[in-house]
Amino acid sequence: MGNGKVTQWAALTASLLFMGAAFVLAYQGYFWLKFGFWVPMPAVRTIEALGLNIRGWQATIEWHWVTKIVEWLLDAATTGWLVILGIGILWSAVFIDS
């Protein structure tokens, strides 16, 4: 049995990820309500906004379908990834701490 420290840190991290997802949805909702269009926020755009060059990996993968799968994952919504990461962190912390 753990002392709960891992779960506390995981809960804090997951809360920040969930708040980030809510912020992204609020940002998109603001533009939709004010200007009448939805601003897409794929994960690749968010990663590039953080200053990471994510597009350089394509030249290193030789398998065509692996490239397609990774591109599909990177084109998924940022909000979805933040929620999935938050749930994954909480879920893993429960098993680590128990």
C-alpha positions, 0 to 999 in steps of 0.5 A: 500500500502506498502513502497516497503521494503518487495519487496526489501528484497524479490528481494534480497533473490530471486536473491541469490537463482537464483544465487545459482541455476546458480552456481549449474548448472555451477558446474554440467556443468563443470563436464559434459564438463570436465569429460563427466558425469553429477553430480546429485544434489538432494535436500537431498544431498544439505541439508545434505551438510549443516550439517542437518540430513534429513534422521531421519524423516522417522522413525516418519512418519507412513503413507507409501505414505506420506514417498514416497512423501517426499522422491520424493520431496527430490530427486528432483533437487536442482536447481529446488528447488532454482528456485521454492523458488525464484519465490515463495518469489517474488510472495508472496512479491508482494502480501504482498507489494501491 
